[in-house]
Amino acid sequence: MAWSARNLSARFSTRRIVTGVVASFFILLGLGGWYAYEKLPRVPGVPKAPVVGVPDGALSHAPKPAYAGAHPRKSGRPAEYFPFPIAIGETGPVETLFAGPSTYPFLCGENSVTDAQPLVDNHNGEGVPVFSLNEEGKKTDEIIGYSRDCSHSTAVSYYYRSTLDGQFHPLENAQSDIDKVTVNGKTTDFVVRLETGTINRFFYAIAALRGEGETADRPNTSNWNKRLIYQFRGGVGVGRRQGNMGRKSIIDRRADQLARGYAVVYSTANQTSNHYNIWLAEDTARRLKKQFAALYSEPLYTVGIGGSGGAIQQYLLAQNAPGVLDAALPLYSYPDMVSQTIYVFDCEPLEYYFDVVAAEDPRWRDVSERQAIIGLATKKEFDHRFKVLENAAALFDGRYRATANGASECVQGWRGLVPLVNNPNFVHFSKSFADPVAENTHWSHWEDLRDFYGAGETGYANSAWDNQGVQYGLNALKQGQISVDEFLRLNATIGGWKDPTEQGGEKLWFMNGELFPMELSVWSEQNMNLGSLDNPAPRSIASVEAIEGIYRSGHVFLGDVEIPILDVRHYLEGELDMHHSLASFSSRERIRRARGHSDNQLIWMSHKSYNPIDEALDIIDHWMQKIIEHPELGVAGNKPVEATDRCFDKDGNVLAAGPSVWDGSWNHKPAGACMQQYPIYSTPRQVAGAPITGDVFKCALQPVERALAKDAYGAATAAVVERIEDMHRIFPEGVCNYSVPGMGRPKDRLFRNGGDVIIAGHLVSTDYRTIPGEMAQESKTADEDIQPTPVSVEDPEASENNL
């Protein structure tokens, strides 16, 4: 009896312990779920005014050929027909001048400056609903019509900077606290005139210091320094939305420059989170400059400024449309959007390999080991932005229990963007569209630019992404950092991204706003082609016509730019930021290969605590003044003495300056002083043998035997020969030959050498030079003489076509 009592007590205690453990587990699970649910970003819900309908035929998805016309540098532009300026209370043009017909669906944004709804333009249920207002000016539930094209009336507001808090406030709220600034040799109130409206369906803004005695409809130029800043902005977008406009987009962002007398213009058409169509970006920029000039006057010069996608637009507009910008300040730059897809699309297949396929190998849990193959920066102790999600998912999915502690730039910088750019079934703001509209729209970068990529018989836009013959980890193999077994397994596993007809939705779990069922894939492996050494995965094959079309349409930066360019960035590699400094040197090398020099491009890099923008603007101003005074000397000939490459510390001290400070392995020279301070990394394609220019979309193929004969595998040659059958199965069509130009790059000259370009209203002679022999040999092999594709400016008569 005693034993039975003790046994019963023990059983009860055990049960209580088990119950407590189980209860604790679920409590912790609940708390963890709540924490993750509260901390993680969400896909936006359904707004009050989603797009409910589109015009007939807008979603027909008809096949179409890729663009085969003239490069925009070579083609003319039609004469402007719209009578600028747009008066207060009136609306700007809806249809573009030359960038093609409007596409639908199109999501209206918000203008927080005016808080106005878009104007009604139809009663057919096309676009977003527009609601009546009550006596207090608040929206009711009564629909009075629909806005398909999101037009807004032009309006003017005045803001002042307060001496009390240093912030901007509506001028009517001023209480003897208006700050003062000194411009043009005199002190004036820091009051800014802000005009907003729409041009080409996108919001625009013009900001400048209030002039003496001006009225809202008649601005005065007395406090303008005659210099215009064109603000560009970045982000990753797939089109079909207007974007939002707010005071901070222009006044707060450029407060320092406004205080110095600069005028600033900006359009949401020049923000790449809204679209990547460079024709549309140029079309709108031309029109916005006309609006500005009609209100104020022609500026002495226009300098672009903006980061990331805002930098891309500056490089491409400088190439495609000389005269739109006279100088450029690209921040956190890339050469263009399109060529970023080349290596970014490699990221998730590689990370999936490390995290899941080869998870049993402890080596790959050390993220620093991955750098040998990924090329991009890694960091062993780093809590990346998906870590909370992975930890929560690990309770249900064993794949997340062995992921690395640190991260790479692939994870921290680029994760989540491949689905947005590549998956036609996914866009994070899909709930802003009625279900029938969202479900029948192809959401991808390729679709955003289908006029240039073309579309196949399936109705889906063609893709320029290709990895056929790409030997991931090739340089790591040559340097003995991975074995031939690992090299073969890696390349057999990684196939490519599935055809758009085969892709499904994304598995977002918490971000969809649902706790169960637990369905998560941070890699999107459900949309990949994956294989094994016994059954290698098929690679992705791009449309050569699509590649040619995107080159011909001016969406690839070829390097042929004449204007002063000061490429500025913070050094962010330690934060695994997507804005890696390698991109500035990729642009420089493209410029050098196209023109024989890169004397018109400076590269400045600083610690993130120091912002050298005003200093950069001063150098640009000096450079522009010299060009205006002596246009016959050209851009490089007018380069000021202080216009040099340089790097800064956190306090703004110049660490080093001069022509060799950025030398390094990228140009086959000993590392300069700035390169030693701020070293650059590479990309998965560079590790696979691609050039630093990063502009080979589809490589030319060569038999494995030929690659062996050219010593492509170095010390690993004998091991590769022993596994030649595996190589043939993994690369049945051959391997990349990066010593010849990429497939799809036009072989003809896209535009001719010679002629003049217009800078600040002056004809400036172009500066092309013969590439020095030593440098020209860098991209050649012993058995192949490679001629770079020549590019140039347009004929002298191009100025008659408004180029």
Secondary structure, DSSP 8 states (H G I E B T S, - for coil): -HHHHHHHHHHHHHHHHHHHHHHHHHHHHHHHHHHHHHHS-------SS-B-B--TTTT----B----S--TTTS------S-SS--TT----SS-SSS-S--S--B---BTTT-------BSSS-BEEEEEE-TTS-EEEEEEEEESS-----EEEEEEEBTTTS-EEEGGG-SS-B-EEEETTEEEE-EEEEEEEEETTEEEEEEEE--TT-BTTB---TT--SEEEEEEE-----S-B---B-GGGTTTTTHHHHHTT-EEEEEEEEETTT---HHHHHHHHHHHHHHHHHHS---SEEEEEEETHHHHHHHHHHHH-TTS-SEEEEES--S-STTHHHHHHHHHHHHHIIIIITTT-GGGGSHHHHHHHH-S-EESS---TTHHHHHHHTTT-GGGGS--SSEEHIIIIITTHHHHHH-TB--TTGGGB-HHHHHTS-BSHHHHTHHHH-B-TTS-B------TT--TTHHHHHTTSS-HHHHHHHHHHEEEE--GGG-----BGGGGT--SS--B-SS-GGGEEE--SSS--------HHHHHHHHHTT-S--S---S-EEEEEE--GGGT-S--THHHHHHHHHHHHHHS--TTEEEEEE-TT---HHHHHHHHHHHHHHHHH-GGGHHHHT--TT---EEE-TTS-EEEESTTTT-SGGGTS---HHHHHS-----HHHHTT--TT---SB-EEE-HHHHHHTTTTGGGHHHHHHTHHHHHHH-TT-EEETTS--BTS-SS-SS-S-SEEEETTEEEE-------HHHHGGG-BTTB-----------GGGGGGT-
